[in-house]
Amino acid sequence: MIELVILNHLKANLDVDVYMEEPEIKPAEYVLIEKTSSGRSNRLDSSTFAFQSYSQSLYGAAALNEKTKAAVDSLVELNAIASTNLNSDYNFTDTTTKRYRYQAVYDIKHY
C-alpha cells in the first residue's frame, strides 16, 4: 500500500511526528498525509498526495514544509517509487483551529 510506504519513509526522514489522520493530542509540530486521488496508466499507478506541515508559527510551518518536500523528493530512492512531482505548495493556515500550516501537493508515480 503506497500510503504505508510514504508514511514510513517520512517517519524515518523527518524529526517530527507524521500521521495519516489528525492526532487527538496535537504536538507542537507534525506532518499530516492525505491521499487525494489516484489512477493507473499503462500499469503504472499514480497518486496525488497532500502533505500538511503544522507548526506554532508561520515561519515554523514554512520551514517544516521545506523539510517535508526534501523527504518526499527522496522517495525516488525507493524501489516502489518511479517519480515525484511537486504540483504546488502554499500557505494553508487552518482558520478553524487557528494553527499555522503549509501544504505541499505531489503527484507520485509508483509500482
Buried (B, 14 or more C-beta within 10 A) or exposed (E): EBEEBBBEBBBEBBEBBBBEEEEEEEEEBBBBBBBEEEEEEEEEBBBBBBBBBBBEEEEBBBBBBEBBBEBBEBBEEBEBBBEBEEEEBEEBBEEEEEBBBBBBBBBBBBE
